[in-house]
Amino acid sequence: MAATWMSVVVMLVGVADVYAVKNESDSRPCASVHASSSVVAMGSPVEATCTIANGCPLLVGDVEWRLDDLVFPSIPVANGSNRSYRVVIPSFTHTKAVLTCCVHTSSMPIIGGVVIRAGYPPPVPQNLSCQANLSTHRSLTCIWEANLQVTHLPTKSLNKNHAYELPPGVQSYTIPRTGFVLFSEMEIYVKAVNQLGEASSAPLTLEPVSSAKFDPPKIVKIQAVQLGCLRLRWDLSKHEHWMKDYMSLEVRLKTADSSLWNQPPILVSRVQPKKPVDRCRLLHGMQYVAQIRVQYQQSPWSEWSSSQSAVTMESAPTGLLDTWMRGTGDHMHKQLQMLLFWKPSQWFRANGRNMSYIVSVQKVVSKRGTLCTTARSHCTFQLPRRARKVYIIAVNAAGKSSPTQVRIYRPKAHEAISDVSAVALDNGSLLVQWKKLTSANLVDYVVEWRPLLRNDLSFVQFELAGGNMSNLVITGFEPYKPYGISVYPRFKDGIGRPQTVNAYSLQKAPSVVPNITIDKNWQSHVELTWDEIPLDQRNGIIRSYKLLYWDEAKRVHVAIGDLEERRVVLTGLHALSVYDAVLTVSTDGGSRNGSMVHFDIKGMDGVAVVLMVVLPGVGLALLFIVTVVSCYTKESRLKVRFWPSVPDPANSSIKSWTSESTQDIISSWGSEEPNPIYLSHLSFLELPMKPNKEEEDDSPWSHGPEDTSDLGESICGSPFLPVFSSSNSDSVPYATVIFPAPCSPPQQHPHVYLRSESTQPLLESEDLQSPKCYQNLACDGSHGEQCFFGPCGGPAEGEEAEPAIHWDDFPFLRSLAISDTQ
């Protein structure tokens, strides 16, 4: 580097040689500048002398000294020579600068100069450390730290006793395998050198193998050897099998369902490679994951090995469970439906992997007292009527736990909890708050929560809070997912009514915005509706629906939609205008805008205007007319107009009929009173002609007067069918009149009247079970003509004769009497 500096200096001086003395052999500069040192400490004084060679012109003016842009005065030399000039710079603060002198002569100026550098001595190297590498390429690497102070000068580093010269700026060096012995001590230090001095680090004495960082070891095998103990067999890497000395070993463990290792790791001192290590006091029936690392004397710890797992031996479960039981369904039912949840308490130990639970009304498990058996953390069962407690027993392959007693709290109409709220905190937690009750019977509170997007009861969780508490922090919530949180008060004699709120641990804008539907559109009014956002896409609690709409003139209006009905009515709109609208949905975590919709307002045409003006007047006029007519019309006439006339069987009569008479007879509107002759139904039936006795035996009447199955048959081409034509299709005819066909001789058959098969009595004294037979008034007893409404015959022997029939008591039958002339 000195040669480089010299080259720089010579190069700069040659540039300053403007005027020189020349002869046949050489050329010398007229002015030369000499400094006390070309490299000085930063801030130290610098002295320089400018000498004019013989043969050069003498000084005419003053000598001027310049350090870059600074000018310094010249100081006369003590010997009085007029060819030497001196300057003193009290503090040199430039890292590198050119000092020049300018001598004014009669012919031309003479200039000379020199380059001066300034800096600091080298700092002492700190924190020297060395580490051996015992893998395939064995070596010893040393590192150190240089002082943060900048020297502004090139600095060398030396490594001794074997000297290794390093380039400037390097702060580490790797010594080859030939430069050290593994099990022998050696001394190492670092020296820094520059033009202002040198500095050495504190010496480091070490044994290379003691500074080696071994490769990660490996766990050969891990297994359970006794209750609560695991045995690890381990070894070093294949490049370090030659190591047989004692080493230190650290073991760290964690359960398979945990993400945290036990702290601090378990230290095992003075253990030889391949020698097994036992770790005890572990949970029974638990799967553990293990890792190890090694160290030799004061060497750095190796990296952790790869993981290996094993399960400790099982034993019967120990400890009690935390429980929460509440009624579900109909609380008034004699056998109450109960829902029981449980979870491990801080003292509970499963001591096994495959757990199941038995809920029983007895401490000793029996088939009769068992309510449910499950591998889950909940069950539903019908509570026996007299049960006051139930018991939970945990079971694994090694045995059963002691029963956990669960007191039954039935639903009671106690004071309800109020003012329940849930506030989101950091790290997926919620602060649940409620108003504390002051009841003397209060035992505690139960906070229950579940994800609303999952209906499985396995996701229900709960926490118990003391009776003097009014808030609780619960954790384990997913962001942007809705949860239902309920707070139950428990009293000494039952459970009070809960209050439930929905909450999110973290919210953001909804994933979607519903489409707007134009529900109604009339003059200056528009009703807009939209569907509800699905629960899994809300990402928070919907706080507002805001509708922004504007017309062609870009006048923007804002309307707030109803949260429950999801609708908004826009009023004051201009007819024949087109509007644009955008729906914005907001939660506590953000807002999202929907798609733009267009709608127009239609004006009313002339016909619509006329109808709106005329129709109300016409309606009022008609109402007035109807009122006046009603007031001046008799009550009976008005009654007939609105209610049908019901015939009176006692005043009914018929004297004649034709084929057209089969239709219903309606009361005349022109008469003052309703027509008393009204038959709800009149059926005409024709009897077939029977030429002889044998055929008569097969007639429909041969089976008795009650057999009327063939009365509906019509002969002689009658177009009328025996069906009911009254307004009530379910009515039963009062009676059926049977007469000879018009085409048959008039005296061939008598008139027959058949009573209906209905059991409804016509008279109060009529026997429903055995209808009497009645005589046709148009027939005399000599001809033996009778009509029967039921089976008829003379009185049997030993029976009393029927009393005489008074036909005046039967006006309806009397009206059916037909004389021969009629």
C-alpha angles and dihedrals in degrees: 000000000000089000090052092051090049091051090053093049094049090048092054095046091051089056090055093054098104100147125023142171111252131195135159096282109034147358119231128186117251092224130037128182123209122189127199088243134354090215117044137170114267110270096012122129119263126205123196136178128208115204125191113213123235114267093036122113116274126247117281100171137014126308112244124206121201131187102190101299096346121098121210127189121248120246119212117244116251095237090059095240113162092209099060127069129182137203133187122204107198097204125017107203101163120104088214129001142155118238113203137179125205120202116195112216135177093260108031138332121275117219130192133167150170135209116238126191128197131194146127134281114262116276121242112262112245138205098017112190135166132200129191122223113215099182125097095308105045113203144139117242121196126192133183141172125245122214115267089235112108113230095194085215132091109263127199127206124212129197117205156222080032099034116225113183111211131196118253118280097024116131103180139046136185116219113211123240091259091063099064145032119229099224100031126090119243136181121230131182137161126229124198118204135185137152092281097051146290139270132198131207124234110277119257119215117195148144107241095222090052089057095048120116106218124220116260109282123228133234107232097188140351124192143155113259102172141349110313095358135109126190120213124199113195144170142185124257119281092257091058102044089114089071109100101155125109116277139182119253132197123198125194125188138187135174117259093247095049130085096201126083121221112267128251104022118243111259120215112188127205103009125153123226116270092021111126121243124209123210117192141174091067127145116272120250091007127135111232132192117212137196131177139195134187141219134188113215106302097347120124117271116263121240117274118274124240116281126266126183138204139166123240121227117281129242134174116292117265135199133031134288131237108239140191123185129179137166122258133192122008109008092192094062116112092235106046119217108232131196115204125193128184141175136180115280122218088265097047119104119188092198088193144057106229104056129180132177134218122203113200141162089227131063090226110062114242134160092243097053098041114114099181142343119208144154091219129084096251143040140183123222144159109260113230113243098245098034116125099169139022130199132221119208122189116216133192135162092280100050149289133301128233110276118265109221116224118193115217115237111191121206111270134182093246128145109300125233115252144186095036114173137166123212122192117238132183126291096029098301133131132210109220115199132183141168110270116238122228099208116134090218093058114123105175145308129261120209112201126182139172138173110264092215092061123060098187111114089219087080094057113110132183143188130197120229127191122253092251094055126097101180141035135188114225126186142192101076126149117229120253092013123118121237131189113222121192129185117205124191114216119207131187092261103033151328121291127220114285131223120221130202132179119233144174126210090210129009137198138169117301116270093229139020118217121243118255118242123200101227101173132010122185137145110315091343133090127177115206124190136179139189126258117266112246112256094240091056100047096083089195146008111306106239103174147359109214122187119200115194135169140178133226090285090059093242103159121213130182126215126184115222126220111261095211103037094032094219140114132194117214114207136182094043121158118247119245090020131128118223133194121209138186125192118218120197118198136194131174088269101051148305136263130200123221132214121296118255130194128214134168133211114232119212124225118261125224096262092054091050092051092048092050090053100040103038097063090052093049091049093052091049093052091049090053093050094050091049093052093047091050092052095052098042123091117254095239094052092049091048092055090053094058105030127046120243112255112212120237110226091203092060099037121117139167126189103173142002141186134197090276090056092078092084122089116272114229124202115259116250091210097060123089095229129029116269107264091211104081126142118189089208138001121188126191117206126184121215119221117243116250114201099192145014096261092055090044090059088062094048121115089250095057091081095061136279093280094063103093099152093118098043090102093065115104125204132182089049100286109175094206120094121207097250131129116261100182122116092252108068092193095058122114120226116249094226142337122234116209120195137161119279117264090244094055127080111278095234096047096097135012123240111268127198118199122197119227118261089236114122092217106118119236093202132027092240095049117117110233095203102046114027115206123242116244132202125239108245091215092062129068125218094249094073092046092232113159135157118216131210088183139359110317133193142138120282114277123239112284093023126110119243119259114259118255116276117240105210092194086075089062109055094162092058091043090056090058093060110121123194125210091254091054 
